[in-house]
Amino acid sequence: MIFYKTEEEIALLEQSNILVARTLGEISRRICPGISTLMLDQIAEEYIRDNGGEPGFLGYDGFPNTLCMSVGKQVVHGIPSSYELKEGDILSCDCGVLLNGFYGDSAYTFSVGEVNPEIKSLLKVTKEALYKGITNAVEGNHLGDIGYAIQEHAEKYGFSVVREMVGHGIGKDLHEDPQVPNFGRQDRGLKLRNGLVIAIEPMINLGKKDVYQDEDGWAIITADGLPSAHFEHTIVVRNGQAQILSSFEFIEEYNNI
């Protein structure tokens, strides 16, 4: 069942998503060679709780941590660990928060120090693909228009779109209907209406689209071992232009992006 949100509910969702955005901003200040992904996770949990929220992922279907921290060939759902980041790594940080009864959800893929030009291009194109999808998340369009825009942009640059993992509706539950694929055909799928709140999250691979699940039951990994990038915003479908509830502002003002 699809739940269209009232303006009051959207205001609460925006608060949750801004806390996610601020948490990712806090994490961005700490990312450097030598820090462990588990330390970053602990920083995020403390920050969320200090600001009145609860970690949205912790305990969700048994997930053991606050952040999904996916390094390099891990696409999504990586478990924070003692692994220490190295110069040239890329790190997807996916953060969820529960605040005032509503969830926020957003993700950003960070460079650790300098990365090679091919990976820089992957990050740039994946982030661009996210915004291409958001541009199409307007009343009267279809879900397929979002996926088509993302897929077309990624494949134009020779990258591939993960099929198994998709975006989703979000509200009082972290994952609600509808599913939001990052591939598709124009004018196909659910017709978009004002008040639909969805998380759009392209997962784009440097190499082939094929993935598998790690033995830990969580991390999704590229089959060819090449890096993957992941960016995510929570948005509201509106007439004319989507409203973005999450933000990369706190990341980018610190990193001068």
N, C-alpha and C positions, 0 to 999 in steps of 0.2 A: 504494500500500500504506500502511496506517495502522499506525504504531508506537506502542503503548501503553508508557508509561514506567514503569520500576521506581522504587522510593523513592530509591535511590541516584542514579539519573539525575535525578529531580525535584530533589534537593538541589543537584546541579550546575547545573541550569537556574535554580534560585533565585539562586545566586551570580551567574550571568551577568546575570539580570534586575535584581538590585540594583545592579550596576555601571551598567547602563543608567539606572536611576532616579537614581543619584548624578550621572551625567553630565548628565542633564536638569536636575537641581537646580543644578549648576554653571552651565549655560547660562542658567537663569532669573535668576541674579544679574547677568548681563551684558546682558540684553535691555533696550534703551532706544533712544529716537530717536537716529539718527546712527551707530549701529554697523552694519556690513555683515554680511550673512548669511554671507559667506565668512570673516570674522573669527570669528564664532561657531562655524563648522565647524572652524576650526583649533584653537580652544580645546577643543572636544570631542575631537578626535583626540589631542591632547596628553594630556588627562585620562585617556582610555581606556588609552593606552599606558603612562602613568605608573602605572596601577593594574593592570598585568599582562594587559590584554586586547588584542584586535585589533578595529579597526572592522569591524563585520559587513557594512556596505553597500559599503565602499570596494572597487571592482573587481568587485562582484557583478553579473554579466551586463554588465560594462563601466561600471557607475555610477562617476562620477569623484570622489566625495567621501564623507565620513564620515557626514554627516547628510542626510536629505531635508528641505529647508527651503522650505516652501510658503507664499507670502504672498497674502492676500486671496482672489482668484478662483482661485488654484492650489489644487487639492484635495489632491493628494499628489505625491510624487516630484519636487518642485522642486529644481533644482540650485543650491547656494550660489553667490553671485556678489558683485560689487562693490555691489549694490543696498544702499543705506542705509535702515534702517527709519525710518518716519515715525510721528509721533503719530497714533493712530487706526487703524494697521494691526493685522491679526491675523496670527500666524505659527505655522504647524504645524511642530513639530520632531519628526521621526520618527528614532529612534536604534536601531541594532542593534549588538550586541557579540558577539564570539566569545571565550569564556573556558573553559578546561578541556575543550575539545572540544564545547561546547554553546552555542547561541545564545540571546541575550536580545533582546527587541523590545518597544518601547513608544513611544507618541507623546502629545504634549500640545499644545494650541493656546493660545498666549499672546496676551494683549492688549498692545499697545505703547502705554503711556500710557492715556488715556481713549478708549473706543470708544462709539459711539452705542448707545442702549438696544436697538435691534433686533438688533444684533450681539452684545451682551451676552446677550440671550435665546438666540440661536443657540448660543453657547458653553455656556451653562448646560444647555440641553436636550440637546445632543450628549453632554455628559459624563454627564448623567442616563441617557441612552439606553444608553451603555456599561454602566453598572451594572445597568440593567434586563436587558440581555443576559446579563451575568455571573450574575445571580440565577437565570436559567433554564438555566445550564450545569451541570446536576446529573445524576447517574447515573439512567437511566430515561427522561429527556426525550429530545427529538430536536433535531437541528440547526435544524430549522424553528422550534422554540420560541424559540431565541436570536434568529433574524432577525425573527420576528414581534414579539417584545417591543421590539426596537429600532425597527422600522418604525412600530409602533403609537404609540410615544411621540413620535417625531419628527413624524409626520404629524398628530398631535393638535394640535400647535402651529403647523401650517401650513408646516412645513419639508419637504424632500424628501430621499430616500435615493438615493445613487449606486448604480447597479446593477452597473457594469462592474468595480469594484474591491471586493475582499472580504478577509476575514480568512483565517487559514490555520493548519494544524498547524505545529509548530516543535519542533526538537530538535537533532540533529546536523547537520541542514540548516536553513537559514533558512526555507525554504518547504517544508512537507510536506503530505501529505493529512491531513485533508480541507480543502476550501475551506469558509469560514464566511461565508455571505452576511449582509448587514445587513437583509434583507427575507425574507419567507417565510410559510409557513402552519404552524399548530400541528400537532404530531403527524406531521410529515413529515420525511423525510430520515434520515440516519444516527442510530441509537439510541446515546445517549451512555453511555460506560462509564468507570469509575474508571481513572485513569491516562492519559486522553487530555489532551494538552497542546496548547492552541490559543491563537492571538492573535486577540482580538476587537477590531475596530477600526471603529466607525461613522464614515462619511464623510457628513456631512449638509450640504445646500446651503440657503442662505437663499432662493433662488429655485427654479427648475425642476431636475429631476434630471439633465438632459442634460449630457454632458461631451465633451471632445475632447482629443486628445493634441497637445501643442505640437510645433513644428518641431524642437526639440532631441531629440525621441524619448523624452523622459522625463516632463516635467511633464504632469499631467492638470488640465485647466482647465474651469471651468463655462462652458457654451455661452452663457449670458446675461450673463456677466461679473460676477455677484454673488458675494459671499464664500461660502466653505465652511469647515467646521470638522471636526476629526479628533482623536479620542482613542483610545488603544489600551492594553490590558493583555494580558499573557500569563498564562493561568490554567490550572489543573488541574481537570478534571472530578472531582468527589468525590460521595459519597453524602450528600445533604442540603444541602451548601453548597460552592460552588466555592472553591478555594484560589487567591488572587491571588499570583503570583510577582513581578510588577513592583510598582512603588509610585509614587505621586505625593507621598509624604511630604516628600521633599527639596525639591520645588518649593513645596509649600504652606506648609511651616514658614517658608521665607524670605519668601514673598509674603503671609503672614498670611491665607490663604484658608480 
